[in-house]
Amino acid sequence: MNPFSFAPMAVIGRYTASLRALREDIRTERILNSLPADIRKDIGWPEIYAGRRSWHRPD
């Protein structure tokens, strides 16, 4: 069996995993943003996490 026959599947798997992680991060951010302002302040959201992701748009 050719060892390179599974290479495209590995690339697709990594891409799928990164999309899943991105979706989960966006969902988490939406949930955190929906919390009351005083709770967000207590946990340090979004100040602590603003630079954590490259897709995050600074406000």
N, C-alpha and C positions, 0 to 999 in steps of 0.2 A: 504494500500500500504506500502511496506517495505521502510523505509527511507534510507536504504543502497543500494537500487537498482540504484540510480543515482551517487553513489560514483565513479565508474569507468569512467563515463562520465565527472565528475568534474576533475579527474586526467588528462584525455585526453585533456580537455579544457585548463587546466593550462599549460600542456606540449606544446600544440599548440601555446598558447599565448607567451610562452617563446621563442619558435623557431621563431615566427614572429618578436618578439622584437630583437632577435639576428640578423636575416636577415636584418632588418631595420638599425641596428647599423653598420653592415658590409657595407651595401650600402652607408650609410652616410659617413663612413670613406673613402670609395673608391672615392666618389664625392669630399670630402675635399682634398684628396691626388692628385686629378687631377687638382686642382686649381694651378695657378702660385705661385712660391715660395714666392714672395713678399706679396701676399695676405694671404697665409698661415702664414707667419711670423706676419703680422698685427693682425690676429685673435688669434695668439698663438697656432696654430696647429703644431705639435702634442704634444708639451711640456706640456701644461696644462692638456690634456686629456689622456696622456699615461698610467697612472695608474688607470684609471677609470673603465675599464672592465678587468675581469680576463682572458678573451680569447685573449686579446690584447697582442701580442708578442712584448716585448721591443726590439728595434733595437740596 
